[in-house]
Amino acid sequence: MRWYDVSAFYDTLAEIAQQTFSPKEIADQEPTHFLERYVSGLGSPAEIGPVAHLLAGAALPAPQFEALSAAYASALKQFSADGRSFSATISGQATAAAVEELAAACARKGINSLPVLDAWRSYLVRHLTGTVCADTLSAASAGMSFGMTAGSAANEQAYSGTAGAVRYFNENMRTGALPPISGDEAQPAKQEGQAHAAGLCASEECRRLGEQFGGLVLGPIGMAITSEQKSSGDWTAKLKDYLAALASWQSSADPAEGFLWKSRFYQYALGVAPDGQTRDMVLSAFLGWLQLNEYQREHPVEWFYPVNALIVRAFADPLAMKTTVRELRNSADPVIALYAELEQALPRPADRAAPLL
């Protein structure tokens, strides 16, 4: 599973807390109040490590540091994630190392680090004994001793996967006041199926859209449509019909598959549309659908994939697509508008943008 690195956001928060408050605001504990809303509001497993790292480096008096550490431990102890998100959290040891870093910072300041370590242990056990997906369990998980015995070849494996996360805690993080995570505490209560890549269009309407798109690429005798043919009114009319059919399509069978294929169909249209007004028309239609999409509320990460690709595509050639760039920056959706402004202010390097084009 691909994971999102939000550490730059929290690194920026750290700089704001350290550099932007006046002496009076610091005396009034404003930096602590500023950080507290982010520390207490964990909303994604991707935030657990960066927030711990943020706190570990916070230049705060010990009482304020202790209060924020306690707030973090409380939030982590109650935090729950889906099986795949949890597995992504522990696929390496970056998150565990950040929690360990925070515990060490507590110890240096004379603050009890047990609440932080206990919260991490609770986070692991709660998810390890919950519902997991079959493809997140490694073959090594069943045979490893979770760091409570030594000598087997399996125990020499790297700290990775669920078993590695348990080993890392047992061997590196726990103290005498915390028991090791046992094998029973790492056994899932329920195992669900594996993820499968989306296949061909399942619905008849989806297949018809695929055939309709084919008419934009190949002529009647199977020859590729040329650039000159695409400049004709007939081809543009076909494109408009395709966009109209795409806009009206509502997949009722599987919202996730419907969103995936509708995004693909818009992206396919972008791939064949000529530069200029025609491509701007496709991009505007794509943007209009993304702005009104209800899928965003329940699946923000999946929704953002095509949004990100659209922003990169538009800003890759801002002169040719100035209409779309303007629409992105003025979008009624605050997420789209924000990321368009960020792309305008700080364009991504070509090597990071190219894979999305």
C-alpha positions as CSV (number, residue, x, y, z in Angstrom):
1,M,0.0,0.0,0.0
2,R,1.3,3.4,-0.9
3,W,1.6,5.7,2.1
4,Y,1.4,9.5,2.4
5,D,4.3,11.4,4.0
6,V,2.8,14.3,5.9
7,S,6.0,15.1,7.8
8,A,6.7,18.3,5.9
9,F,3.4,19.7,7.3
10,Y,4.4,19.0,10.9
11,D,7.9,20.2,10.3
12,T,6.4,23.5,9.2
13,L,4.2,23.5,12.4
14,A,7.3,23.1,14.5
15,E,9.0,26.1,12.8
16,I,5.9,28.2,13.3
17,A,5.7,27.3,17.0
18,Q,9.4,28.1,17.5
19,Q,9.8,31.2,15.4
20,T,6.6,33.2,15.0
21,F,5.4,33.9,18.6
22,S,6.2,37.0,20.5
23,P,7.8,36.9,24.0
24,K,4.4,37.8,25.5
25,E,2.7,35.1,23.5
26,I,5.3,32.6,24.6
27,A,4.8,33.7,28.2
28,D,1.0,33.1,27.7
29,Q,1.8,29.6,26.5
30,E,0.4,30.3,23.0
31,P,2.9,28.0,21.2
32,T,1.6,25.1,23.4
33,H,-2.1,26.0,22.7
34,F,-1.2,26.2,19.0
35,L,0.3,22.7,19.0
36,E,-2.3,21.1,21.2
37,R,-5.0,21.2,18.6
38,Y,-2.8,19.1,16.3
39,V,-1.5,16.8,19.0
40,S,-5.0,15.9,20.3
41,G,-6.6,15.7,16.9
42,L,-4.9,12.6,15.4
43,G,-7.0,11.7,12.3
44,S,-4.8,9.3,10.4
45,P,-2.2,6.7,11.1
46,A,0.1,8.8,8.8
47,E,0.2,11.5,11.5
48,I,1.3,9.3,14.4
49,G,5.0,9.4,13.7
50,P,5.3,13.0,12.4
51,V,3.4,14.3,15.5
52,A,5.6,12.4,17.8
53,H,8.7,13.8,16.0
54,L,7.2,17.3,16.3
55,L,6.8,16.9,20.0
56,A,10.2,15.4,20.6
57,G,11.9,18.5,19.1
58,A,9.6,21.1,20.7
59,A,11.5,23.7,22.7
60,L,8.9,23.9,25.5
61,P,9.2,24.1,29.3
62,A,8.9,20.8,31.0
63,P,5.3,21.3,32.3
64,Q,4.0,22.2,28.9
65,F,6.0,19.4,27.2
66,E,4.5,17.0,29.7
67,A,1.0,18.2,29.0
68,L,1.4,17.8,25.3
69,S,3.0,14.4,25.6
70,A,0.1,13.3,27.8
71,A,-2.4,14.6,25.3
72,Y,-0.6,12.7,22.5
73,A,-0.6,9.5,24.6
74,S,-4.3,9.9,25.3
75,A,-5.1,10.4,21.6
76,L,-3.0,7.5,20.5
77,K,-4.4,5.2,23.1
78,Q,-7.9,5.8,21.8
79,F,-7.1,6.0,18.1
80,S,-8.4,3.3,15.7
81,A,-7.6,2.8,12.1
82,D,-8.7,0.3,9.4
83,G,-6.5,-2.7,8.8
84,R,-4.7,-1.5,5.8
85,S,-3.9,1.9,7.2
86,F,-2.6,0.3,10.4
87,S,-0.4,-2.1,8.4
88,A,1.0,0.8,6.4
89,T,1.9,2.6,9.7
90,I,4.0,-0.4,10.8
91,S,5.3,-1.6,7.4
92,G,8.7,-0.1,8.5
93,Q,9.8,1.2,11.9
94,A,9.7,4.9,11.1
95,T,6.6,5.5,13.2
96,A,7.8,3.3,16.1
97,A,11.2,5.1,16.0
98,A,9.4,8.5,16.2
99,V,7.4,7.4,19.3
100,E,10.6,6.0,20.8
101,E,12.2,9.4,20.1
102,L,9.4,11.2,22.0
103,A,9.7,8.8,24.9
104,A,13.4,9.5,25.1
105,A,12.8,13.3,25.0
106,C,10.4,12.8,27.9
107,A,13.1,11.0,29.9
108,R,15.6,13.7,29.2
109,K,13.3,16.3,30.7
110,G,12.6,14.2,33.7
111,I,9.1,13.3,32.6
112,N,7.6,9.8,32.9
113,S,7.8,8.3,29.4
114,L,5.6,5.3,30.4
115,P,2.3,6.8,29.1
116,V,3.7,7.3,25.6
117,L,5.1,3.8,25.4
118,D,2.0,2.3,26.9
119,A,-0.1,4.1,24.4
120,W,2.0,2.7,21.5
121,R,1.7,-0.7,22.9
122,S,-2.1,-0.4,23.2
123,Y,-2.2,0.9,19.6
124,L,-0.4,-2.2,18.4
125,V,-2.3,-4.7,20.4
126,R,-5.7,-3.2,19.6
127,H,-5.1,-3.5,15.9
128,L,-3.2,-6.7,15.9
129,T,-6.0,-8.5,17.7
130,G,-8.7,-6.9,15.5
131,T,-9.7,-7.5,11.9
132,V,-6.8,-7.6,9.4
133,C,-6.6,-8.1,5.7
134,A,-5.0,-11.3,4.4
135,D,-2.5,-9.5,2.2
136,T,-1.1,-7.5,5.2
137,L,0.0,-10.6,7.0
138,S,3.4,-11.8,6.1
139,A,4.2,-15.5,6.0
140,A,6.8,-14.8,8.7
141,S,4.2,-13.6,11.2
142,A,3.0,-17.0,12.1
143,G,6.4,-18.5,12.9
144,M,8.2,-15.7,14.6
145,S,8.7,-15.5,18.3
146,F,8.0,-11.8,18.5
147,G,11.4,-11.1,20.1
148,M,10.8,-13.1,23.2
149,T,13.2,-15.8,22.3
150,A,16.4,-15.7,20.3
151,G,18.4,-17.9,18.0
152,S,16.0,-18.9,15.2
153,A,16.6,-17.9,11.6
154,A,13.3,-16.1,11.5
155,N,14.3,-13.8,14.3
156,E,17.2,-12.6,12.2
157,Q,14.8,-11.1,9.7
158,A,14.5,-7.3,9.5
159,Y,11.9,-5.5,11.6
160,S,9.1,-5.4,9.1
161,G,5.5,-6.2,8.9
162,T,3.3,-7.0,11.9
163,A,5.7,-9.4,13.5
164,G,8.6,-7.0,13.0
165,A,6.6,-4.2,14.8
166,V,6.0,-6.5,17.8
167,R,9.7,-7.5,17.8
168,Y,10.8,-3.8,17.7
169,F,8.6,-2.9,20.6
170,N,9.6,-6.0,22.7
171,E,13.3,-5.6,22.0
172,N,13.8,-1.8,21.8
173,M,10.9,0.1,23.4
174,R,9.4,-1.6,26.4
175,T,10.5,-1.0,29.9
176,G,10.3,-3.1,33.0
177,A,6.9,-1.6,33.8
178,L,5.4,-2.7,30.5
179,P,5.1,-6.4,29.6
180,P,6.2,-7.7,26.2
181,I,3.5,-8.2,23.5
182,S,2.8,-11.9,23.6
183,G,1.9,-14.1,20.7
184,D,-1.7,-14.2,21.7
185,E,-1.8,-10.4,21.7
186,A,-0.7,-10.5,18.0
187,Q,-3.3,-12.9,16.7
188,P,-6.1,-11.3,14.7
189,A,-9.7,-12.0,15.7
190,K,-10.8,-12.0,12.1
191,Q,-9.0,-12.1,8.8
192,E,-10.6,-10.6,5.7
193,G,-9.8,-11.2,2.0
194,Q,-7.0,-9.8,-0.1
195,A,-7.2,-6.7,-2.2
196,H,-7.6,-7.2,-5.9
197,A,-6.9,-4.7,-8.6
198,A,-9.9,-3.5,-10.4
199,G,-10.6,-5.4,-13.6
200,L,-12.6,-4.6,-16.7
201,C,-15.8,-2.6,-16.6
202,A,-18.5,-4.6,-14.9
203,S,-21.6,-2.7,-15.9
204,E,-23.0,-2.4,-19.4
205,E,-23.0,1.4,-19.3
206,C,-19.3,1.4,-18.3
207,R,-18.5,-0.8,-21.3
208,R,-20.5,1.4,-23.6
209,L,-18.4,4.4,-22.4
210,G,-15.3,2.4,-23.2
211,E,-16.5,1.7,-26.7
212,Q,-17.5,5.4,-27.1
213,F,-14.0,6.4,-26.1
214,G,-12.6,4.0,-28.6
215,G,-14.4,6.0,-31.3
216,L,-12.3,9.0,-30.3
217,V,-9.1,7.1,-30.9
218,L,-9.7,4.8,-33.9
219,G,-11.6,5.5,-37.2
220,P,-14.1,3.2,-38.8
221,I,-11.5,1.0,-40.4
222,G,-9.4,0.7,-37.3
223,M,-6.8,3.4,-38.2
224,A,-5.7,5.9,-35.5
225,I,-7.4,9.2,-35.8
226,T,-4.9,11.9,-36.8
227,S,-4.3,15.4,-35.3
228,E,-5.9,16.9,-38.4
229,Q,-9.1,14.8,-38.0
230,K,-9.3,15.8,-34.3
231,S,-9.4,19.4,-35.4
232,S,-12.7,18.8,-37.3
233,G,-16.1,19.6,-36.0
234,D,-17.2,16.0,-36.2
235,W,-14.5,14.8,-33.9
236,T,-15.2,17.6,-31.4
237,A,-18.9,16.8,-31.5
238,K,-18.0,13.1,-30.6
239,L,-15.9,14.3,-27.8
240,K,-18.7,16.5,-26.4
241,D,-21.1,13.6,-26.7
242,Y,-18.6,11.4,-24.8
243,L,-18.2,14.0,-22.0
244,A,-22.0,14.4,-21.7
245,A,-22.4,10.6,-21.4
246,L,-19.6,10.4,-18.9
247,A,-21.1,13.3,-16.8
248,S,-24.5,11.6,-16.6
249,W,-23.1,8.2,-15.7
250,Q,-23.9,7.2,-12.1
251,S,-22.5,3.8,-11.1
252,S,-24.8,2.2,-8.6
253,A,-23.2,-1.2,-8.3
254,D,-19.9,-0.3,-6.7
255,P,-19.1,3.4,-5.8
256,A,-15.4,2.7,-5.5
257,E,-15.2,1.0,-8.9
258,G,-17.4,3.7,-10.4
259,F,-15.2,6.5,-9.1
260,L,-12.1,4.7,-10.4
261,W,-13.5,4.2,-13.9
262,K,-15.0,7.6,-14.2
263,S,-11.7,9.2,-13.3
264,R,-9.9,7.0,-15.8
265,F,-12.4,7.9,-18.6
266,Y,-11.7,11.6,-17.9
267,Q,-8.0,11.0,-17.9
268,Y,-8.3,9.0,-21.1
269,A,-10.0,11.9,-22.7
270,L,-7.2,14.2,-21.6
271,G,-4.7,11.9,-23.3
272,V,-6.4,12.3,-26.7
273,A,-7.6,15.8,-26.6
274,P,-5.6,18.3,-28.7
275,D,-3.9,21.2,-26.9
276,G,-5.8,24.4,-26.4
277,Q,-9.5,25.0,-26.0
278,T,-10.4,21.3,-26.6
279,R,-8.1,20.1,-23.8
280,D,-9.3,22.9,-21.5
281,M,-12.9,21.8,-22.1
282,V,-12.0,18.3,-20.9
283,L,-10.1,19.5,-17.9
284,S,-12.9,21.8,-17.0
285,A,-15.4,19.0,-17.2
286,F,-13.1,16.8,-15.1
287,L,-12.7,19.5,-12.5
288,G,-16.4,20.2,-12.3
289,W,-17.1,16.5,-11.5
290,L,-14.4,16.3,-8.9
291,Q,-15.7,19.4,-7.1
292,L,-19.2,18.0,-6.8
293,N,-18.1,14.4,-6.0
294,E,-19.6,13.0,-2.8
295,Y,-16.9,10.3,-2.8
296,Q,-14.6,12.8,-1.2
297,R,-16.2,12.7,2.2
298,E,-15.9,8.9,2.7
299,H,-12.7,8.3,0.7
300,P,-10.6,11.5,0.7
301,V,-7.3,9.8,-0.2
302,E,-8.7,7.9,-3.2
303,W,-10.5,11.1,-4.3
304,F,-7.3,13.1,-4.1
305,Y,-5.4,10.8,-6.6
306,P,-7.1,12.2,-9.7
307,V,-7.2,15.7,-8.2
308,N,-3.4,15.6,-7.8
309,A,-3.0,14.3,-11.3
310,L,-5.2,17.1,-12.7
311,I,-3.3,19.8,-10.9
312,V,0.0,18.5,-12.1
313,R,-1.2,18.2,-15.6
314,A,-2.6,21.7,-15.7
315,F,0.5,23.4,-14.1
316,A,2.9,21.4,-16.3
317,D,1.9,23.8,-19.1
318,P,0.3,26.8,-17.5
319,L,0.4,29.0,-20.6
320,A,-1.5,26.5,-22.7
321,M,-3.9,25.7,-19.9
322,K,-4.3,29.0,-18.3
323,T,-8.1,28.7,-18.2
324,T,-7.9,25.4,-16.2
325,V,-5.2,26.8,-13.9
326,R,-7.5,29.7,-13.1
327,E,-10.4,27.4,-12.5
328,L,-8.3,25.3,-10.2
329,R,-7.1,28.2,-8.1
330,N,-10.6,29.6,-7.9
331,S,-12.2,26.2,-7.2
332,A,-15.2,26.1,-4.9
333,D,-13.6,23.1,-3.3
334,P,-11.1,24.4,-0.7
335,V,-8.8,21.4,-1.0
336,I,-8.5,21.8,-4.7
337,A,-8.0,25.6,-4.4
338,L,-5.4,25.2,-1.7
339,Y,-3.3,22.6,-3.6
340,A,-3.5,24.7,-6.8
341,E,-2.2,27.7,-4.9
342,L,0.6,25.6,-3.4
343,E,1.5,24.3,-6.9
344,Q,1.6,27.8,-8.1
345,A,3.8,29.0,-5.3
346,L,6.1,26.0,-5.1
347,P,6.0,23.8,-8.2
348,R,7.0,20.2,-7.8
349,P,10.3,19.2,-9.4
350,A,9.9,17.4,-12.8
351,D,10.9,14.0,-11.5
352,R,8.1,14.1,-8.9
353,A,5.5,15.5,-11.3
354,A,6.2,13.4,-14.4
355,P,4.8,10.1,-13.1
356,L,1.4,11.8,-12.6
357,L,1.2,13.1,-16.2
